[in-house]
């Protein structure tokens, strides 16, 4: 059985800034770097949840031959105020 693995590398750039990079060299910046704002890991997690949800909905609608004209998924998350900040 062939398994489809996704792999990324996250490199620390100092303070609380990290750069995530895919095997295809696509990157995402977490936290500010060189005056450019970045997204937080929490925001990336929410984007991933929304993106996976979108993909499932689109797939289901395509299988049912239902035409999609517009879609938006909104995800909210709240981080704990104390450690561990899950």
C-alpha positions, 0 to 999 in steps of 0.5 A, spaced: 500 500 500 502 506 498 501 512 503 501 519 501 505 523 506 505 530 506 512 533 509 514 540 511 520 543 514 519 549 519 525 553 520 526 558 526 528 565 524 529 568 531 524 571 536 517 567 535 518 567 527 518 561 523 518 559 516 514 553 513 516 550 507 513 544 503 517 539 499 515 543 493 519 550 496 512 553 497 513 557 504 509 561 509 511 566 514 509 565 521 509 572 525 513 578 523 519 578 519 523 584 516 517 588 517 513 584 514 507 581 518 506 574 518 500 569 520 500 565 527 500 558 527 493 558 530 491 562 524 494 557 520 491 551 523 484 555 522 486 555 515 487 548 514 481 546 518 477 551 513 480 548 507 479 541 509 472 542 510 471 546 503 475 541 499 470 535 502 464 540 501 466 541 493 468 533 493 461 531 495 457 536 491 461 534 485 459 527 486 452 529 486 453 533 480 450 539 484 453 546 481 457 550 486 457 558 485 459 560 491 462 558 498 465 561 504 467 557 510 468 561 517 472 558 522 473 561 529 478 558 535 480 561 541 486 559 545 487 558 552 489 564 556 494 559 560 499 554 559 498 549 555 495 554 551 491 549 547 
